[in-house]
Amino acid sequence: MIQAIAFYLFAAVVLISGAMTISSRNPVHSVLWLILAFFNAAGLMVLVGAEFIAMLLVIVYVGAVAVLFLFVVMMLDIDFAELRAGFVRYFGIGLVLAVALVCEILIGVFAWSAGGIDLARRAAPSEATVPNIVQIGNLLYSRYLFVFEGAGLVLLVAMIGAIVLTHRERSGARYQNIARQIARRPQDATRNMKPDVGQGVQL
């Protein structure tokens, strides 16, 4: 009974926060609703026994991705009128992509249910005494090790590409010159002055 109540509570909050994420006019509020959705999705994962996925949702998505989005949105000077104009301009394309995505999901669900394979054979056999995190770790670092490393390389290339694309030279910026600082002599950095009484400091 308690599990059913918790499930409906988490599911309702996930649906409401997801709808508010895409309908909020303020991007900061959208990110905050997204964080709430991630927390409640983690609660749903705990209810089904997938504590590893729940931990990933809280640590990776809430602790890193969503907070990063929040700080980026708060630091950027966002023109809300331009955002609304872009939304109206690309609404048709977005609607077509959304319909295509829904169709793909429905085709996948029907293909999964009409495959003629026994439900017991679809899931990999596992011992009930072994925790789910141990099973994922054994499988990830043995059978799918190269795929895991390849995903890490793809993320590394994406990070380097984002840094290269956003890096730009600024004409008025003053950069640190390490060699010039090391070669500077003490007599070039300070001057001994004997100002008269009432005379100000010379800059």
C-alpha positions as CSV (number, residue, x, y, z in Angstrom):
1,M,0.0,0.0,0.0
2,I,2.8,2.4,0.9
3,Q,4.7,1.6,-2.2
4,A,1.6,2.2,-4.4
5,I,1.1,5.6,-2.7
6,A,4.8,6.5,-3.2
7,F,4.7,5.4,-6.8
8,Y,1.6,7.5,-7.7
9,L,3.1,10.5,-5.8
10,F,6.4,10.3,-7.5
11,A,4.8,9.7,-10.9
12,A,2.4,12.7,-10.5
13,V,5.2,15.0,-9.5
14,V,7.4,13.8,-12.4
15,L,4.5,14.5,-14.9
16,I,3.7,17.9,-13.5
17,S,7.3,19.1,-13.2
18,G,8.0,17.8,-16.8
19,A,5.1,19.8,-18.1
20,M,6.2,22.9,-16.2
21,T,9.8,22.4,-17.6
22,I,8.7,22.8,-21.2
23,S,5.9,25.4,-20.5
24,S,7.8,27.9,-18.2
25,R,8.6,31.2,-19.8
26,N,11.7,31.7,-17.5
27,P,14.6,29.4,-18.4
28,V,15.8,29.5,-14.7
29,H,12.4,28.2,-13.6
30,S,12.5,25.5,-16.3
31,V,15.8,24.2,-14.9
32,L,14.5,24.2,-11.4
33,W,11.4,22.2,-12.5
34,L,13.8,19.8,-14.3
35,I,15.8,19.2,-11.1
36,L,12.5,18.4,-9.3
37,A,11.7,15.9,-12.1
38,F,15.0,14.2,-11.8
39,F,14.7,13.8,-8.0
40,N,11.2,12.2,-8.3
41,A,12.4,10.0,-11.2
42,A,15.2,8.8,-8.8
43,G,12.5,8.0,-6.3
44,L,10.7,5.8,-8.9
45,M,14.0,4.0,-9.7
46,V,14.4,3.2,-6.0
47,L,10.9,1.8,-5.9
48,V,11.7,-0.7,-8.7
49,G,15.0,-1.7,-7.2
50,A,17.3,0.1,-9.6
51,E,19.3,2.0,-7.0
52,F,22.2,2.5,-9.3
53,I,20.1,4.4,-11.8
54,A,18.6,6.5,-9.0
55,M,22.1,7.3,-7.8
56,L,23.1,8.4,-11.3
57,L,20.1,10.6,-11.6
58,V,20.9,12.4,-8.4
59,I,24.7,12.6,-8.7
60,V,25.2,13.1,-12.4
61,Y,22.1,14.7,-13.7
62,V,21.0,16.8,-10.7
63,G,24.5,17.4,-9.2
64,A,26.3,18.2,-12.5
65,V,24.2,18.6,-15.6
66,A,21.1,20.4,-14.2
67,V,23.2,22.6,-11.9
68,L,25.5,23.5,-14.8
69,F,22.4,24.4,-16.9
70,L,21.2,26.6,-14.1
71,F,24.4,28.5,-13.7
72,V,24.8,28.9,-17.5
73,V,21.3,30.2,-17.9
74,M,21.7,32.6,-14.9
75,M,25.0,34.0,-16.3
76,L,23.8,34.4,-19.9
77,D,22.1,37.6,-21.0
78,I,19.0,36.0,-22.5
79,D,16.6,37.9,-24.7
80,F,13.2,36.4,-23.9
81,A,11.5,38.1,-26.9
82,E,14.0,36.4,-29.2
83,L,13.5,33.1,-27.6
84,R,9.7,33.3,-28.1
85,A,10.2,34.4,-31.7
86,G,12.4,31.4,-32.4
87,F,9.9,29.1,-30.7
88,V,7.1,30.2,-33.0
89,R,9.4,30.1,-36.0
90,Y,10.5,26.5,-35.5
91,F,7.3,25.2,-34.0
92,G,6.3,23.2,-37.2
93,I,9.7,21.5,-37.4
94,G,9.6,20.6,-33.7
95,L,6.1,19.3,-34.0
96,V,7.1,17.0,-36.9
97,L,10.1,15.7,-34.9
98,A,7.9,15.1,-31.9
99,V,5.4,13.1,-33.9
100,A,8.2,11.1,-35.5
101,L,9.7,10.3,-32.1
102,V,6.3,9.2,-30.7
103,C,5.8,7.0,-33.7
104,E,9.2,5.4,-33.2
105,I,8.4,4.8,-29.5
106,L,5.1,3.1,-30.4
107,I,6.7,1.0,-33.0
108,G,9.4,-0.1,-30.5
109,V,6.8,-1.0,-27.9
110,F,4.6,-3.0,-30.3
111,A,7.7,-4.8,-31.8
112,W,8.8,-5.7,-28.3
113,S,5.4,-7.1,-27.3
114,A,4.8,-8.9,-30.6
115,G,8.2,-10.5,-30.8
116,G,7.1,-13.9,-29.8
117,I,9.8,-14.2,-27.2
118,D,9.1,-15.4,-23.7
119,L,9.3,-12.7,-21.1
120,A,11.6,-14.9,-19.0
121,R,14.2,-15.0,-21.8
122,R,14.3,-11.3,-22.4
123,A,16.0,-10.5,-19.1
124,A,19.5,-11.8,-18.4
125,P,19.5,-14.3,-15.6
126,S,21.0,-13.0,-12.4
127,E,21.3,-14.1,-8.9
128,A,19.0,-12.5,-6.4
129,T,21.7,-12.4,-3.7
130,V,24.1,-10.2,-5.9
131,P,23.3,-6.5,-5.7
132,N,22.3,-4.7,-8.8
133,I,25.3,-2.3,-8.8
134,V,27.7,-5.3,-8.6
135,Q,26.0,-6.9,-11.6
136,I,26.2,-3.7,-13.6
137,G,29.8,-3.2,-12.8
138,N,30.8,-6.8,-13.7
139,L,29.0,-6.6,-17.0
140,L,30.1,-3.0,-17.9
141,Y,33.8,-3.6,-17.2
142,S,34.0,-7.1,-18.8
143,R,31.7,-7.5,-21.8
144,Y,31.1,-3.9,-22.6
145,L,34.5,-2.5,-21.7
146,F,35.4,-1.2,-25.1
147,V,32.0,0.3,-25.7
148,F,32.3,2.1,-22.3
149,E,35.8,3.4,-23.2
150,G,34.5,4.5,-26.7
151,A,31.7,6.5,-25.0
152,G,34.2,8.2,-22.8
153,L,36.3,9.1,-25.9
154,V,33.2,10.5,-27.7
155,L,32.5,12.7,-24.7
156,L,36.1,13.8,-24.5
157,V,36.0,14.8,-28.2
158,A,32.7,16.7,-27.7
159,M,34.1,18.6,-24.7
160,I,37.3,19.6,-26.6
161,G,35.2,20.6,-29.6
162,A,32.9,22.8,-27.4
163,I,36.0,24.5,-26.0
164,V,37.5,25.1,-29.4
165,L,34.2,26.5,-30.8
166,T,33.6,28.8,-27.9
167,H,37.2,30.1,-27.7
168,R,37.7,33.4,-29.3
169,E,40.4,36.0,-29.2
170,R,39.6,39.3,-27.5
171,S,41.4,42.4,-28.6
172,G,41.2,44.4,-25.4
173,A,42.2,41.5,-23.1
174,R,45.5,41.5,-21.2
175,Y,47.2,38.1,-20.8
176,Q,49.8,37.0,-18.3
177,N,53.4,37.0,-19.5
178,I,55.3,34.6,-17.3
179,A,58.7,35.1,-18.8
180,R,58.4,38.9,-18.4
181,Q,57.4,38.5,-14.8
182,I,60.3,36.2,-14.0
183,A,62.8,38.5,-15.8
184,R,61.7,41.7,-13.9
185,R,64.2,43.1,-11.5
186,P,63.3,44.4,-8.0
187,Q,64.5,47.9,-8.9
188,D,62.1,47.9,-11.9
189,A,59.1,47.0,-9.7
190,T,59.6,49.5,-6.8
191,R,60.9,53.0,-6.4
192,N,62.2,54.6,-3.2
193,M,60.6,58.1,-2.9
194,K,61.0,60.8,-0.3
195,P,57.9,63.0,-0.8
196,D,57.7,66.4,1.0
197,V,55.2,67.0,3.7
198,G,51.7,67.5,2.2
199,Q,52.7,66.0,-1.1
200,G,50.5,63.3,-2.5
201,V,51.5,59.9,-3.9
202,Q,52.7,59.9,-7.6
203,L,51.1,57.2,-9.7
